[in-house]
Amino acid sequence: MAQHQSNPPLRPGAAPAPIVLAGATGDLGFRIAQELLKRGAAVRALVRVGNTKPEVTVLQDLGADIVPVDFNSVTALTKACAGAACVVSALSGLREVIVGTQKRLLDAAVAAGVPRFIPSDFCIDYTRLPAGSNRNLDLRREFNQRLDQAPIHATSILNGMFTDLLTGQAPVVLFGLKRVLYYGDADQPLDFTTTANTAEFTAAAALDPTTPRYLRVAGEVASIRGLQKAATAATGTPFKLLRVGGLWVLGTMIKVTKTLMPTTDDVFPPWQGMQYLHNMFTGLPKLTPLDNARYPEIRWTPVREVLAARK
Ligand SMILES: NC(=O)c1ccc[n+]([C@@H]2O[C@H](COP(=O)([O-])OP(=O)(O)OC[C@H]3O[C@@H](n4cnc5c(N)ncnc54)[C@H](OP(=O)(O)O)[C@@H]3O)[C@@H](O)[C@H]2O)c1
């Protein structure tokens, strides 16, 4: 696997072209901003007008250029993208954001002559999933079709599931019951990457002008049996497996949950998380080949370490 310099060479005396970051006040975006700053990059964080989150002050204190901007205006976004080396999106939302806002940001990047764009994908490999199998991933596919038609170099980063979710949100490792719950095959390999590792990799990729269209990473590839071992090692207590049924059982549960739940504009309603797990358990969106070795300075955090650090 080739290893890559993440910092492009600069003309002597020239200031580095900034990395424009949208979504810098979010969980992933805030970490990407910090990783970029650690690497000596100039960061221009586009934030919504009136955003008073503490992250804004922290990033400003760390040296980021904070630019409040009207995300509904391509003209304003174009001005905000001027002179950038790359636009990174860590936005989160439904159609209005993933297709709408990101398309305006893309149009602005193209109009401003920015050479590179990294969309807010950060998920399992939706390119290998049939359309219609996951609402949130369908939105990414739709945006990326537009991105592929734009005169800009695009790189999507695919990282599987954030490992951090295993300590709470994802109902897989049940700490109270000492069980690892699953559907289908306990030996199906699954991709996990921490939010922190995803941010490090994204920062390195943003500073690397030679990135391909897709970069795939997994901090750890673990099957359900692997999670069982990790949970046992992390807690010092034996975990058992709990197979609820085949994938069709989970599929039925998703349908029932969707029917019973009122329509919501929540980005991650319970059925969305279940759908994500269903997709992973099918093995279709398994990430391969992995680009983990591309930036050798990154140390990938294993699942066991994340489970052990659970508060
Ligand atoms: N693979 C996984 O397991 C996994 C898990 C979680 C997330 N993700 C992905 O990671 C990415 C980032 O998610 P996150 O959890 O960091 O999201 P988050 O914490 O909710 O942050 C979202 C960011 O987007 C901004 N934003 C939202 N709507 C906007 C709009 N209409 N105009 C301008 N800015 C807007 C927010 O700004 P404000 O501060 O103004 O609200 C915030 O900075 C997403 O692609 C998400 O799907 C992946």
The ligand as a Gaussian input file, in Angstrom:
#p B3LYP/6-31G(d) Opt

LIG

0 1
 N      -20.694000       6.265000      10.319000
 C      -21.361000       6.561000      11.418000
 O      -21.612000       5.687000      12.265000
 C      -21.811000       7.962000      11.672000
 C      -22.398000       8.307000      12.886000
 C      -22.777000       9.631000      13.101000
 C      -22.589000      10.568000      12.085000
 N      -22.041000      10.179000      10.905000
 C      -21.884000      11.138000       9.790000
 O      -20.895000      12.116000      10.103000
 C      -21.250000      13.346000       9.486000
 C      -21.276000      14.443000      10.543000
 O      -22.224000      14.091000      11.528000
 P      -22.187000      14.690000      13.025000
 O      -22.689000      13.628000      13.926000
 O      -20.867000      15.320000      13.283000
 O      -23.313000      15.806000      12.903000
 P      -23.728000      16.913000      13.991000
 O      -22.956000      16.771000      15.240000
 O      -25.215000      16.893000      14.053000
 O      -23.260000      18.267000      13.300000
 C      -23.869000      18.702000      12.106000
 C      -23.181000      19.962000      11.605000
 O      -23.896000      20.374000      10.430000
 C      -24.323000      21.715000      10.589000
 N      -25.588000      21.904000       9.904000
 C      -26.711000      21.148000      10.014000
 N      -27.682000      21.643000       9.230000
 C      -27.140000      22.721000       8.600000
 C      -27.647000      23.644000       7.651000
 N      -28.903000      23.568000       7.174000
 N      -26.838000      24.642000       7.232000
 C      -25.584000      24.736000       7.709000
 N      -25.037000      23.901000       8.620000
 C      -25.824000      22.907000       9.049000
 C      -24.459000      21.928000      12.090000
 O      -24.383000      23.305000      12.350000
 P      -25.056000      24.019000      13.637000
 O      -23.996000      24.013000      14.700000
 O      -25.368000      25.385000      13.134000
 O      -26.272000      23.221000      14.007000
 C      -23.248000      21.133000      12.600000
 O      -22.064000      21.896000      12.449000
 C      -22.596000      13.095000       8.792000
 O      -22.363000      12.732000       7.458000
 C      -23.159000      11.929000       9.563000
 O      -24.096000      11.160000       8.846000
 C      -21.635000       8.909000      10.681000

